[in-house]
């Protein structure tokens, strides 16, 4: 990321990888109920007949949260949290922690990266992260979509049970279900999120609008969250529907998208937009602000160990 003074020692790749994963986990802990509400809104209507579309269970992000707490208990808002933290620690560490390294790889060590290079770096680390961490995302979505039945029966009894059940019933490939739409989604998200943050922060510092501190990080992160939500929502909805689907419900992600358009109209691609923005906006703010502080703290610690006197 931009903003390091020439006299400062830049954080190492290890610091960035660990810092990104830790900051992402912290952001997930705070914003997870919004993400769960988003998933419930996104899958709402996928299994209803056209004549039943009027019977809507969830209305709006806060209405969804209220309904879930009333009917399933407050703990339902954190369904899939363990898988979510596993996902962030492996996923964010790669897509965010390796972003600067990938920029330098494409520019062959130069710090002057253009917009195309940044987009390419964002696409690359986003795709790498999905290929590695997809099973954690599948389990997280399944848990968030899981509704407690009247007889108390649940689809999965725990995180490890979910991994085992999916692998047994759907094959190991089931753990990578929706991998291609997720790679598409995260290439888009990574580009919109990291590149927007990178460029806005760079412009703020270039024109001396703010110093490289909390207000600058907050502004850049909020802008990144808004841009990301607009660009990525359609792919995000398809990804959620497809990963949560039963074994033979959709033959492909494209079939899932076509079914949505046919049965629910184009507006279905922006189902859960408000919770998506609330979640991505707040998640970006918490993550980037935490990430910048963790990087600085770990770099100071590293420098003090290497230069004790």
Order of alpha helices (4+ residues) and beta strands (2+ residues): alpha-alpha-alpha-alpha-alpha-alpha-alpha-alpha-alpha-alpha-alpha
